[in-house]
Amino acid sequence: MLLENNNYRRKLNQFLICCLSSSLLIASNGLPISALGRPENSQNFLIAKSPDERQPEAVKKGIEQIPLSNAAISPKRKQPVESPIQQQTRRISSNTQNSQRSSSAASNNSGSRSSARRASNSNANRASNSSGSRSSGRRVANSNANRSNNGSARVRKPSANVAVNNQNLQDPPAPTYKEINFVDVALGILDKRDFQSQGRYFHFYEFEGRENQLVQIRLIGSNDNRKTNNLSLKPLLFLHDPDNNIIVKKGTLNKSSDGDDAFIFARLPVNGTYKIAVTSQDAGEIGRYSLALRNDRASYTLDESGQLSANSSTLKQNGGAYNVSNFQGRKNQLISIRVDSVDEEFSPYVTLLNSKGETVAVDQNKDKGGVYTALIDRARLPEDDTYYIVVTSKNPQEQGKYRLTIF
């Protein structure tokens, strides 16, 4: 009896250990969770655009006093890299428009030729009333001319079609996609047999996303120090929405022990199929990478798009464009603010002001965020107040689209 009890306890302990280990394994791998809506506290957190005429004078003065030393000229940017997914979309749209224009032009030409033939025949008929012999000659000439015109029309029409077909044959092949899920890690090697665009090699992935779903995408390159067959890679990552627009683009920042790391997070705007393009930062580079897609458990209070443009307000001191948003904050509330240049067009800079125009926090992202990201990390709000987020560019001459995230 005692032996049976000991066996029962041993089996029960093994079962409990297995259950605990499985729970830890599931938690560590970040398995999919249910559809993520906006966090509950977002209902009490409202942010609004703040036009100049609605800003207190103290805030306007505070904006103009943002130190120029903090808005230093950003490093010279490399030639921008476009995603082949967007290029393919533009190419299809352009071919469709060209086809419609060609069809319209062919219809107009056909109408013109018909009108010309009708006018020629009418003239011939009028001439026949005045002279039978001359009419007979003209009818023969007109008949020959019509046969000649009809023959040339038959030649021109297929030649136009051949030109269109030749243009289509010259178009590069469309990208092919591999499915990626929220559990596994995709391992790949870019090589010279892969899809090529702008002197770079590409791999493409797709996944099904939900509206307001929070996702993380981490692309890690390889640090390979071999002198031969080197597969070291500095990766570059594009995330596209179901309409093939770029949500965010990210390159590597700093070296790590496991390789170069390109990391993005985003709130997905709609239900649909999202696409990921993986390539290298440097043209012609091949190498090894790993790609992981995960649900993000963070509570992003806000994730919205904006743009610095000619329609934005401008700083008097340097003429740089800026946008202002405001929100109601509570005392001791911790706020993190991140601004990402979507297409890496400019180096953003962000400042947080209170209603008195006093600086509460400034961009801290000098070393860890890279050229195209600005970050205020866990700023503690001093009191209940209206706070103002000022987004500008480190280079007054640079503008572009950005993502503003508050978490």
C-alpha positions as semicolon CSV with decimal commas, in nm:
position;residue;x (nm);y (nm);z (nm)
1;M;0,000;0,000;0,000
2;L;0,281;0,238;0,090
3;L;0,461;0,154;-0,236
4;E;0,148;0,233;-0,437
5;N;0,112;0,570;-0,260
6;N;0,475;0,659;-0,336
7;N;0,425;0,569;-0,706
8;Y;0,109;0,781;-0,716
9;R;0,289;1,083;-0,564
10;R;0,582;1,044;-0,804
11;K;0,352;1,034;-1,108
12;L;0,156;1,334;-0,979
13;N;0,477;1,535;-0,930
14;Q;0,593;1,449;-1,283
15;F;0,257;1,557;-1,422
16;L;0,270;1,891;-1,238
17;I;0,627;1,955;-1,356
18;C;0,528;1,886;-1,717
19;C;0,232;2,124;-1,690
20;L;0,449;2,401;-1,543
21;S;0,720;2,352;-1,807
22;S;0,462;2,367;-2,085
23;S;0,317;2,688;-1,944
24;L;0,659;2,852;-1,930
25;L;0,737;2,738;-2,284
26;I;0,413;2,884;-2,417
27;A;0,470;3,214;-2,239
28;S;0,830;3,244;-2,356
29;N;0,743;3,185;-2,722
30;G;0,463;3,440;-2,731
31;L;0,198;3,220;-2,892
32;P;-0,097;3,390;-3,063
33;I;-0,352;3,550;-2,835
34;S;-0,706;3,661;-2,908
35;A;-0,774;3,962;-3,127
36;L;-0,631;4,272;-2,970
37;G;-0,846;4,582;-2,956
38;R;-0,745;4,920;-2,826
39;P;-0,652;4,910;-2,456
40;E;-0,921;5,019;-2,211
41;N;-0,727;5,324;-2,095
42;S;-0,722;5,459;-2,450
43;Q;-1,084;5,565;-2,409
44;N;-0,972;5,822;-2,153
45;F;-0,668;5,930;-2,353
46;L;-0,762;6,167;-2,633
47;I;-0,507;6,335;-2,853
48;A;-0,590;6,609;-3,101
49;K;-0,411;6,815;-3,362
50;S;-0,334;7,159;-3,229
51;P;-0,352;7,437;-3,491
52;D;-0,151;7,754;-3,425
53;E;-0,459;7,963;-3,353
54;R;-0,562;7,729;-3,069
55;Q;-0,225;7,709;-2,899
56;P;-0,168;7,927;-2,588
57;E;0,087;8,203;-2,641
58;A;0,315;8,037;-2,384
59;V;0,317;7,717;-2,591
60;K;0,397;7,911;-2,910
61;K;0,692;8,072;-2,733
62;G;0,803;7,736;-2,599
63;I;0,802;7,588;-2,949
64;E;1,016;7,873;-3,082
65;Q;1,263;7,818;-2,797
66;I;1,337;7,456;-2,885
67;P;1,720;7,468;-2,883
68;L;1,880;7,470;-3,225
69;S;2,163;7,258;-3,085
70;N;1,912;6,975;-3,045
71;A;1,803;7,015;-3,405
72;A;2,142;6,949;-3,560
73;I;2,169;6,858;-3,926
74;S;2,112;6,486;-3,971
75;P;2,374;6,265;-4,140
76;K;2,365;6,252;-4,518
77;R;2,121;5,984;-4,622
78;K;2,199;5,704;-4,863
79;Q;2,003;5,657;-5,183
80;P;1,656;5,544;-5,068
81;V;1,559;5,183;-5,131
82;E;1,211;5,118;-5,272
83;S;1,011;4,805;-5,209
84;P;0,945;4,591;-5,520
85;I;0,592;4,537;-5,386
86;Q;0,515;4,906;-5,429
87;Q;0,695;4,914;-5,764
88;Q;0,481;4,624;-5,887
89;T;0,164;4,805;-5,778
90;R;0,266;5,122;-5,962
91;R;0,364;4,921;-6,271
92;I;0,027;4,745;-6,287
93;S;-0,153;5,076;-6,242
94;S;0,060;5,239;-6,512
95;N;0,004;4,951;-6,757
96;T;-0,370;4,969;-6,695
97;Q;-0,373;5,342;-6,764
98;N;-0,158;5,299;-7,077
99;S;-0,388;5,024;-7,201
100;Q;-0,691;5,247;-7,150
101;R;-0,521;5,537;-7,329
102;S;-0,415;5,309;-7,619
103;S;-0,769;5,176;-7,651
104;S;-0,909;5,528;-7,651
105;A;-0,652;5,646;-7,905
106;A;-0,723;5,349;-8,133
107;S;-1,094;5,425;-8,115
108;N;-1,033;5,790;-8,201
109;N;-0,804;5,697;-8,493
110;S;-1,060;5,453;-8,626
111;G;-1,326;5,723;-8,608
112;S;-1,098;5,969;-8,789
113;R;-1,023;5,721;-9,067
114;S;-1,395;5,647;-9,109
115;S;-1,471;6,020;-9,130
116;A;-1,195;6,065;-9,389
117;R;-1,331;5,781;-9,598
118;R;-1,684;5,918;-9,577
119;A;-1,559;6,263;-9,686
120;S;-1,358;6,111;-9,972
121;N;-1,656;5,910;-10,093
122;S;-1,881;6,214;-10,069
123;N;-1,640;6,417;-10,281
124;A;-1,620;6,137;-10,532
125;N;-2,000;6,122;-10,556
126;R;-2,022;6,495;-10,618
127;A;-1,755;6,470;-10,886
128;S;-1,941;6,188;-11,060
129;N;-2,241;6,413;-11,120
130;S;-2,029;6,651;-11,330
131;S;-1,838;6,397;-11,542
132;G;-1,912;6,030;-11,586
133;S;-1,575;5,937;-11,729
134;R;-1,386;6,126;-11,464
135;S;-1,617;5,977;-11,198
136;S;-1,537;5,629;-11,317
137;G;-1,166;5,703;-11,293
138;R;-1,204;5,852;-10,950
139;R;-1,408;5,554;-10,830
140;V;-1,129;5,325;-10,939
141;A;-0,872;5,552;-10,768
142;N;-1,086;5,580;-10,457
143;S;-1,134;5,205;-10,451
144;N;-0,758;5,153;-10,473
145;A;-0,698;5,421;-10,209
146;N;-0,954;5,263;-9,975
147;R;-0,792;4,923;-10,020
148;S;-0,455;5,081;-9,945
149;N;-0,589;5,258;-9,637
150;N;-0,761;4,946;-9,510
151;G;-0,443;4,749;-9,561
152;S;-0,233;5,001;-9,369
153;A;-0,491;5,008;-9,089
154;R;-0,471;4,631;-9,064
155;V;-0,091;4,654;-9,035
156;R;-0,089;4,932;-8,774
157;K;-0,334;4,765;-8,538
158;P;-0,142;4,440;-8,480
159;S;0,187;4,630;-8,458
160;A;0,046;4,828;-8,164
161;N;-0,062;4,505;-7,995
162;V;0,282;4,355;-8,053
163;A;0,439;4,662;-7,888
164;V;0,214;4,622;-7,582
165;N;0,291;4,249;-7,565
166;N;0,664;4,318;-7,590
167;Q;0,636;4,571;-7,307
168;N;0,458;4,314;-7,090
169;L;0,725;4,055;-7,171
170;Q;0,990;4,297;-7,050
171;D;0,821;4,351;-6,712
172;P;1,005;4,175;-6,427
173;P;0,832;3,878;-6,264
174;A;0,595;3,945;-5,976
175;P;0,717;3,867;-5,621
176;T;0,628;3,526;-5,479
177;Y;0,531;3,503;-5,112
178;K;0,590;3,253;-4,835
179;E;0,344;3,232;-4,550
180;I;0,475;3,325;-4,204
181;N;0,286;3,261;-3,882
182;F;0,299;3,396;-3,527
183;V;0,479;3,093;-3,378
184;D;0,771;2,983;-3,591
185;V;1,089;3,166;-3,690
186;A;1,157;3,184;-4,065
187;L;1,521;3,116;-4,155
188;G;1,651;3,226;-4,493
189;I;1,959;3,303;-4,702
190;L;1,955;3,580;-4,959
191;D;2,155;3,473;-5,264
192;K;2,206;3,574;-5,626
193;R;1,930;3,346;-5,755
194;D;1,660;3,539;-5,566
195;F;1,427;3,813;-5,686
196;Q;1,640;4,116;-5,773
197;S;1,556;4,487;-5,769
198;Q;1,777;4,798;-5,746
199;G;2,084;4,577;-5,721
200;R;1,947;4,398;-5,410
201;Y;1,806;4,051;-5,352
202;F;1,463;4,007;-5,189
203;H;1,254;3,749;-5,005
204;F;0,880;3,806;-4,952
205;Y;0,642;3,688;-4,677
206;E;0,273;3,739;-4,601
207;F;0,040;3,690;-4,303
208;E;-0,322;3,753;-4,212
209;G;-0,371;4,048;-3,975
210;R;-0,665;4,196;-3,786
211;E;-0,773;4,554;-3,739
212;N;-0,601;4,710;-3,433
213;Q;-0,382;4,401;-3,384
214;L;-0,046;4,487;-3,227
215;V;0,249;4,309;-3,387
216;Q;0,626;4,292;-3,352
217;I;0,853;4,194;-3,641
218;R;1,219;4,122;-3,573
219;L;1,467;4,063;-3,855
220;I;1,814;3,952;-3,746
221;G;2,108;3,935;-3,984
222;S;2,421;3,727;-3,950
223;N;2,766;3,820;-3,821
224;D;2,981;3,588;-4,029
225;N;3,356;3,651;-4,008
226;R;3,473;3,380;-4,244
227;K;3,702;3,493;-4,524
228;T;3,533;3,264;-4,776
229;N;3,162;3,186;-4,821
230;N;3,082;3,476;-4,591
231;L;2,708;3,506;-4,517
232;S;2,715;3,823;-4,305
233;L;2,409;4,040;-4,367
234;K;2,280;4,385;-4,264
235;P;1,908;4,337;-4,325
236;L;1,638;4,585;-4,427
237;L;1,268;4,528;-4,360
238;F;0,945;4,659;-4,523
239;L;0,594;4,606;-4,383
240;H;0,305;4,662;-4,630
241;D;-0,068;4,693;-4,564
242;P;-0,327;4,498;-4,773
243;D;-0,322;4,781;-5,033
244;N;0,059;4,745;-5,064
245;N;0,128;5,082;-4,898
246;I;0,433;5,087;-4,669
247;I;0,338;5,100;-4,300
248;V;0,698;5,120;-4,184
249;K;1,048;5,052;-4,314
250;K;1,339;4,966;-4,086
251;G;1,708;4,893;-4,124
252;T;1,959;4,769;-3,869
253;L;2,085;4,990;-3,590
254;N;2,360;4,845;-3,374
255;K;2,571;4,532;-3,367
256;S;2,460;4,259;-3,131
257;S;2,606;3,926;-3,035
258;D;2,358;3,744;-3,259
259;G;2,383;3,973;-3,560
260;D;2,235;4,296;-3,691
261;D;1,877;4,355;-3,580
262;A;1,593;4,537;-3,760
263;F;1,292;4,563;-3,528
264;I;0,950;4,720;-3,585
265;F;0,620;4,730;-3,402
266;A;0,286;4,846;-3,540
267;R;-0,088;4,855;-3,490
268;L;-0,246;4,702;-3,800
269;P;-0,504;4,938;-3,953
270;V;-0,746;4,689;-4,117
271;N;-0,825;4,322;-4,161
272;G;-0,639;4,166;-4,451
273;T;-0,321;4,016;-4,590
274;Y;-0,002;4,199;-4,491
275;K;0,326;4,161;-4,676
276;I;0,689;4,169;-4,557
277;A;0,986;4,233;-4,787
278;V;1,332;4,129;-4,663
279;T;1,650;4,259;-4,829
280;S;1,994;4,398;-4,748
281;Q;2,092;4,752;-4,662
282;D;2,388;4,738;-4,897
283;A;2,343;4,666;-5,268
284;G;2,462;4,328;-5,389
285;E;2,491;4,181;-5,039
286;I;2,388;3,821;-4,972
287;G;2,366;3,645;-4,639
288;R;2,176;3,462;-4,370
289;Y;1,885;3,598;-4,164
290;S;1,603;3,499;-3,928
291;L;1,256;3,657;-3,927
292;A;1,009;3,638;-3,636
293;L;0,649;3,767;-3,625
294;R;0,482;3,799;-3,285
295;N;0,173;3,945;-3,124
296;D;0,273;4,245;-2,916
297;R;0,133;4,254;-2,561
298;A;0,229;4,617;-2,499
299;S;-0,046;4,876;-2,447
300;Y;-0,002;5,136;-2,720
301;T;-0,238;5,413;-2,631
302;L;-0,202;5,574;-2,972
303;D;-0,054;5,480;-3,309
304;E;-0,128;5,726;-3,588
305;S;0,030;5,866;-3,903
306;G;0,137;6,223;-3,971
307;Q;0,338;6,422;-4,221
308;L;0,574;6,717;-4,218
309;S;0,499;6,908;-4,536
310;A;0,463;7,253;-4,689
311;N;0,125;7,276;-4,513
312;S;0,282;7,233;-4,168
313;S;0,363;7,523;-3,937
314;T;0,721;7,652;-3,955
315;L;0,970;7,760;-3,692
316;K;1,072;8,125;-3,715
317;Q;1,429;8,052;-3,615
318;N;1,517;7,808;-3,895
319;G;1,210;7,765;-4,117
320;G;1,175;7,398;-4,030
321;A;0,830;7,236;-4,049
322;Y;0,661;7,112;-3,731
323;N;0,330;6,957;-3,619
324;V;0,171;6,984;-3,275
325;S;-0,072;6,747;-3,102
326;N;-0,214;6,783;-2,750
327;F;-0,364;6,554;-2,487
328;Q;-0,491;6,571;-2,131
329;G;-0,239;6,415;-1,890
330;R;-0,258;6,320;-1,525
331;K;-0,007;6,384;-1,249
332;N;0,262;6,111;-1,220
333;Q;0,139;5,946;-1,541
334;L;0,426;5,778;-1,732
335;I;0,429;5,857;-2,103
336;S;0,656;5,722;-2,377
337;I;0,647;5,888;-2,719
338;R;0,806;5,749;-3,034
339;V;0,826;5,903;-3,381
340;D;0,941;5,691;-3,679
341;S;1,011;5,825;-4,027
342;V;0,807;5,583;-4,240
343;D;1,021;5,599;-4,555
344;E;1,342;5,711;-4,383
345;E;1,304;6,054;-4,546
346;F;1,411;6,261;-4,245
347;S;1,549;6,241;-3,891
348;P;1,260;6,324;-3,654
349;Y;1,288;6,520;-3,329
350;V;1,019;6,525;-3,059
351;T;0,960;6,758;-2,762
352;L;0,693;6,742;-2,489
353;L;0,569;7,076;-2,349
354;N;0,314;7,167;-2,080
355;S;0,049;7,439;-2,116
356;K;0,298;7,699;-1,987
357;G;0,535;7,624;-2,273
358;E;0,786;7,460;-2,039
359;T;0,981;7,159;-2,164
360;V;0,879;6,840;-1,985
361;A;1,090;6,597;-2,191
362;V;1,294;6,590;-2,512
363;D;1,421;6,333;-2,760
364;Q;1,650;6,084;-2,583
365;N;1,714;5,863;-2,880
366;K;2,071;5,967;-2,962
367;D;2,238;5,628;-2,945
368;K;1,985;5,346;-2,933
369;G;1,716;5,450;-3,178
370;G;1,896;5,528;-3,499
371;V;1,879;5,818;-3,740
372;Y;1,513;5,780;-3,834
373;T;1,354;5,745;-3,490
374;A;1,290;5,991;-3,207
375;L;1,202;5,869;-2,857
376;I;1,090;6,007;-2,522
377;D;1,109;5,715;-2,281
378;R;0,881;5,702;-1,974
379;A;0,846;6,071;-1,899
380;R;0,660;6,135;-1,573
381;L;0,399;6,410;-1,604
382;P;0,435;6,667;-1,321
383;E;0,065;6,761;-1,288
384;D;-0,282;6,737;-1,435
385;D;-0,254;6,953;-1,745
386;T;-0,283;6,983;-2,124
387;Y;0,041;6,862;-2,281
388;Y;0,173;6,934;-2,630
389;I;0,377;6,698;-2,850
390;V;0,593;6,883;-3,104
391;V;0,728;6,680;-3,397
392;T;0,990;6,839;-3,619
393;S;1,296;6,742;-3,823
394;K;1,659;6,761;-3,715
395;N;1,730;6,895;-4,062
396;P;1,502;7,193;-4,144
397;Q;1,518;7,106;-4,514
398;E;1,390;6,750;-4,466
399;Q;1,023;6,651;-4,447
400;G;0,815;6,338;-4,486
401;K;0,565;6,092;-4,341
402;Y;0,599;5,962;-3,984
403;R;0,431;5,740;-3,725
404;L;0,353;5,885;-3,383
405;T;0,316;5,621;-3,111
406;I;0,231;5,681;-2,745
407;F;0,262;5,395;-2,497
